[in-house]
Amino acid sequence: MTYLEELEAEYELRGLEKGFQKGIEQGIEKGIEKGKLEGKLEGKLEGKLETARNLRAEGFNLSLIQKITDLTEEQLREAGI
């Protein structure tokens, strides 16, 4: 292998390494974004469930709780409400 071929091979390898690293960084960023979104959605659901529990404790019927919280009957049942 000539010196020029060695340089070309090293340059190509560095390019691959940079591309690989950039791909990893992009994957991590997407994972973080997805995690944040999932956390927000989970927090929103927990807030609605807390409201539903409070309404139930005040004697509201399930139909009205569903209308107020926009939760399904199944979600309320799974939460023990």
Secondary structure as the mmCIF struct_conf table of DSSP 4:
data_model
#
loop_
_struct_conf.conf_type_id
_struct_conf.id
_struct_conf.beg_label_comp_id
_struct_conf.beg_label_asym_id
_struct_conf.beg_label_seq_id
_struct_conf.end_label_comp_id
_struct_conf.end_label_asym_id
_struct_conf.end_label_seq_id
HELX_RH_AL_P HELX_RH_AL_P1 TYR A 3 ALA A 57
TURN_TY1_P TURN_TY1_P1 GLU A 58 GLY A 59
HELX_RH_AL_P HELX_RH_AL_P2 LEU A 62 THR A 69
HELX_RH_AL_P HELX_RH_AL_P3 GLU A 73 GLU A 78
TURN_TY1_P TURN_TY1_P2 ALA A 79 GLY A 80
#
